[in-house]
């Protein structure tokens, strides 16, 4: 299907010109699902530029996840803590022509970051637009980035979506979740949304296991955290669920791919399990 879409898009010149949102997306529902955008997401996923990234699509479901988050190709979208930039490269292809992708990096002064780490955070934000531009072939001025310490005043209230992919556990264990979420909330338009993908602990997991230190959080705790910070749950999905993950590893989520923390153990065992069981949640900014 992706090869067909790619061939069709190439033949029609769609990859060389901006895609029409009016042609691509059906009218959105009250939850702002972007059902009509899935074909355009498929085109981005099928790009030959993603040949090295595509191996993880089966575990991370970028097309289905971004469609669930209701991301249209003309939106302004922030990605929190881009890290390895796997999501950024996908979204850069999808948003680069019509929309706007912004890397949102930790406030370097907010957590347990030493001077070297703080400098690294600032440097990562500075090079982010060029990183995405180099991968996509789209000019760097189509992308932006800044730390949450240095948010330009004009940026507040301008974002349609902000994504927090597999990072909320670190925000909690570093004690920066409330401050970072509040800053992101200020960036969103009225009714703007935050999409969260997060390693999921069992509902009855003890606090010592579900406090972020093992990478897993209880879904009910995530919902409460977001509610306390001015959001309401719009919908939840099992797109990134993995029932093979027992979510009780002594060494935490890093036991599983892609990290394989237990280097001396049977790698094939963890390959067979795959990446973690993850919740996928969409929250709307409350008035």
Secondary structure, DSSP 8 states (H G I E B T S, - for coil): -HHHHHHHHHHHTTTTS---HHHH-----TT---GGGHHHHHHHHT-GGGTTTGGGHHHH-HHHHHHHTT--TT-EEEEES-TT-HHHHHHHHHHTTTSEEEEEE--TTTSS--HHHHHHHHHHHHHHHHHHHHHH-S-GGGEEEEETTS--GGGTT-EEEEEEES-HHHHHHTT-HHHHHHHHHHHEEEEEEEEEEEEB--TT--TTTSSSTTS-B-HHHHHHHHHHTTEEEEEEE-TT--TT--S--TTGGGGSTTT---TTS-HHHHHHH-S--EEEEEEEE--
